[in-house]
Amino acid sequence: MAKVYKKTAGNGHITLYLAKRDFVDHVDSVELVEGVIKVDPSGLNDRKVFVYLACAFRYGSDDLDVMGLSFRRDIWIQRVQVYPPTGGSPPSSPMLEFLMKKVGDQGHAFSFQMPTDLPCSVSLQPGPGDSGKACGVDFEVKGYIANAANNVDENIEKKDTCRLMIRKIQFAPVNNKAGPKADITKQFMMTDKPVHLEASLEKEIYYHGDPVTVNVKINNETAKVVKKIKISVEQVTNVVLYSSDSYTKAVCCEEFGETVNANSTFSKSFSVTPLLANNKEKRGLSVDGRLKDEDTHLASTTLSQGEKEMQGIIVSYKVKVNLMVSGGGLLGGLTSSDVTVELPLTLMSPKPAGDKLD
């Protein structure tokens, strides 16, 4: 715990300290957010010091906050008074002891427990010509000097606040299972026999940047010919705020010139790799939240317990296998048709080596 993140208010009277900025969501529980705020009482003028942790959906830049219009909506917020102390301080922990030792006598500890139904930190990729902060879900810890914790009529000046952005992240479960399988049998006009397509993934979870192996089996009992196989990976983003909106964007699409003749079978494994690097121009693509301008990747699949509806941004992926089948005989390409099957894909980051998350 050698690293410390700190931010001092413009007036110099309060300083926020955190020992880390990434907090892991284990699906059934979320890591405790612990910190310390240093308070110099001489500049408070009888006011109090509060800290809040907020999860918000940002759908516009801060500089667009004109005429009192706010372009962010709080999904969840929790506030605590730290000065004057109210008597209820958080239980001691190695992290708080480390921070209190660093800050000294003017330090006041706080902690927040996030619920399990909050989304993770996700940004929507801006288009090439867009400027300002990206839309998406973010988390911030903010210290502020005020007369009351949450009085809408009280004007809190920027110099009386200090804030640090944090991230809520999920890592792939350690145990990987067998991948999903799906099949379809399709019969065409003027044929009495079908085309049977079966597709499966080698495993349930794939890491960002790794090739996704798709096993394809075809039994073509018709007189038609399978001309090519198209495999695509689509990102499905559900934005749940006032209503639920769903956006689907292809993040990877490859065509393979494999031919499956009439009355024959085919079996082969194909590899596709969905990468953010190949999708930099796509506006509205979900990417994992970042704290500064560091590199990121496609947003990870959102894991949830499924009991309570999550608000914010929920991300999932699917693999589509599409056969382009052309008709035989005189009509040829006029009777071409498609056979498609879909598979769910879980795309995530592995738990960092040596990271004690449990």
N, C-alpha and C positions, 0 to 999 in steps of 0.2 A: 504494500500500500504506500509506495514511495511518492506516487503522483497525486497532486491535489489540484482540483479545478476551483478557481475563485473568481468572483466578480464583485466589484465595489460600486456602490451607488454614486451618482454624480456629486452628491453632497459630502461624501466621504464618511458618513455616519454608520452605514451598515455594509457588511461584506458577507457574501454567500460562499460557503465552502462545501464541496462534494469530493469524495474520494474516487468516484467513478461516474461514468455517464451512460453506460449501457446496463440495462436491467433486464434480466431474463424472465420470460414468461414460460413456465413449465406446463401450461395448459390447465392443470388443476390448482396451481398457485403461482404467484408472481413475486419476484425478489423485492424485499423491503427497500424503499427509497429512504436513505438516511443522510442527514447533513447537519451542518452547524452554521449558525449565523452570528457574526460578531457585531455587537451593538455598542456604539458610543452614546450613552444617554445624554450627553451635554447638548446635542443638537436636535433633540426630539421635540422640544417645546410642549411637553405634557402629552404628546401623542404616543401611540403604541406601535409595536413592530409585529407584523404578521408575515407568515410564509404560506404560499399555496402551491399545490401541485395540480396542474390542469392538463387534461387531454382535450385537444381542440381540433376541429376540422377547419383548415384555412382554404378559402376559395377565392382569394384575392390578395394583392399585396398590401402591406401596412400603409404604403403611401397613397392608397386609394381610399383610406378611411376619411372621407370627406363628409361634411354635413351630418356628423354623428352616425353615419352608416358604418357598421362593423362588418368586415369581410371574414370574420372567423366565428365559429359557433362552438361553444364549450360543450363537449360530450359528457365530461365528468370533471368535477373540481372539488378539492378538499382544502379547507383553510385551518390554520392553527395560529393562536397568539403565542408569541415567544417572549415578548417583553412588554410590560412587566410580567414575570413568570406567573402562571396561574396555578402552579402546584403540580400539574400533571406532566412530568417530563417522560420521554420515551425510555424504555428499558435499556440498560447499558449494553454495549456490544463492542467487539474489538475495533470496528470501523469508527464508531462514535468516540471511543477512548482515544484513538489515534488522532482524530480531528480536533477534539477538545484540547489535547496536549499541544497541538500545533497552534491553535487559536489563542489559548490562554483564558484568563478569568472573565473576559468579556464575551466569551462564547456561550451560545444557547443552542442545545441540541433539539432536533425535530426528526420525525419519521412519518412516512405515509405508506399505507398498504393499498396498492391498486387492486381493484376487483379483477376477476378472471375474464369478464366479458367485454373488456376494452380491446379495440383493434391494436395492431402493432404500428410502429412508425413507418409510414408509407408516403412517398411523394408521387405526384402525377407529373411525368416528364413534360417540361415545357417545349413548345415548338421552336424551330431555329430562330425565329425573330422575336420571341417572347423575352421580357426582362422582368426583374423583380423576383420575389420569393415564389417558389413553386407551390401549387395547391397540394393539399394532402393532409395527413394526420400527423400532428406533432405533440410533444410533451414538453412542458416547461415548469421549472421550479422558480418561483419568484418571491423575493423578499420585498416588503414595502412598509413605509411609514404612513400611518393613517390614524384617524380618530376611531374608526369602526372597521371591522373586518370586511364588510361588504355593503357599503352605503352608496347606492347609485347616484345620489346627489353630491357626494363628496368628490372633489377634484383632486386626484393624486398626481402630483407632478412627476415627470420622468426622472428628475434628479433624486427623487425620494424612493426610487426602485432599483433593484438589481436582479438579473435573471440569468439562469443557465438552462440551455436546452438539454434534454436527456433523450435517450431512445429506449423504447420497449421492443425487445427482439425475441424471436423464437429460433431454436436450433432443431435440427432434425433429430428425431428419436434415435437412440443408439441401436435398437433392434430393427433391422430392415426385414420386411416380409417379402413373400413372393408377389410379383407384380400382377396387376389386373388382367383379365382376359375377356374378350367380347367376340361374338360372331353374328353373322347375318346370312340368311339364304334368300337370294332374290331371283324371282322368275320374270322373264321378259315376255313381251308380246310375241306371238307367233313362235314361241318355243315351249316345249313341254317339259324341258329339264332346266334346273336352276344353276346359278353360280353361287358357290359357298365360299365365304371369306371369314377367316378367323385371324384375329390379331391379339398379341399379348406383349406386355413389357416384362423384361427380365427381373426387375425388382420394383418395389412399391415407391421407394424414395430415391431421387437422383439429386446430386449436389450441383450447384451453379457451375457452369463451365464444363461439366462432364457430358460425354456423348450419351444420348438416350437410345438404348437398343430396343428396336421394335421387331418382333418376330411375326412374319406374315405367312399364312398358309392359304392356298387357293385350290379349290376343286371346281374346275370349269367343265360342267357336263353339257354345255350348250354348243351350238354351232358357231357361236360368236368368239371373238378374239379379245383378250385383255391386252390393250396396246401399251399402257404404262400405269405405274403406281405412283400416287402422290401422297407424301406423308407430311403433315403439318402439325405444328404445336401452336395452340391458341391460348392466350391469356384472357381470363374472364375476370373483370373487375366489377364488383357490386358496391355501389356507393349508396349507403343507407343513412339518410338524414331525415328529411321531412317525408320522403317517400323512398322507394328502392329503385335505383336505376342500374342497369347492367350494360357493360360495354365489353365487346369481344374484339380482340386484335390478334392477328397472326404474328408470332414472334420468330417463326422459323417455317420454311416451306421448301421442300425439295421434291423433284420429280425424278423417277428412276425408269429408264427405258426398258423395263423387263416385259417380255411378251409371253403370254400364256395362251397357247393355241387351243382350239376347240377340242373338247373331250380329253383334257389333260390336267395334271396336277402340278402344283408349284409350292416350294417351301424355301424361305430365305430370311435371314436377319438383316435389317437395315439400321443405319446409325444416323441420327440427326442431333444437332447441338444448338439449342436455343441460347443466344448470347445477346446481351444488351448492346455490345459493340456493333452488331449488325442492324440495330434498330434505333440509332441515335436521333434520327429525324422524326420519329413518330410521336406526335403530340398526344398526351393523355395516357401514355403507357405507364403502368405502375412500376415504380422502382423502390428498392428498400430505402428507408429514410437515412439521411446522412446529416452529420452535425455541422460540417463545413463543406468545402468544395472537394471533398475526397472522392475517390472512385467508389462506385456502387455497382449493383447488378440488378437484374430483373427482380421484382418484388418476390419474396418467398411466399409459398402457399400458406394461407392462414389456417392454423390448427385451432379447433375449438371443441368444447364439450358438447355443443349443440343443444344445451338445455334452454339458454336464454338468447334472444336475438341480439347480435352485436351491432353496434352503430359504427359509422365511419366507413372504412374501406376494407372489404373482404376480397382476397385474391385467391383464384384457383386456376388450374391449367387442365387442358385436355389434348390428347393426341388424336388426330384424325387420319385414318387410312382410307384412301379413295382409289378405287379402280376405275380406269376409263375403258369401257367395254365398247367395241365397235361391232356393228352387225355384219354378218357374212352375207353372201349372195348378192343379188342385183342391187338391193337398196344400199348396201355398204354403210358409209358414214351417216346416212340419213336416219338410221335406227340406232345410233350410238347412245350409250346410257352410262350412268355412274352407279357404283356400289360403294357405300360408305359405312364405316364403323368408327365409334369413338371410344376412347379409354381415358379414365382419369389419371392425371400425372401429378405427383407431389414433388415440387422443386424447392430445395432448402439449402441452408449452409450447415456444415457439420459443426458440432460442438468443438471449440478450440481445444487443442491438446493441452493437457495439464490444467485446464480451467476447472476449478472446484465449483460446479454449479449446483450440486445437489446438497 
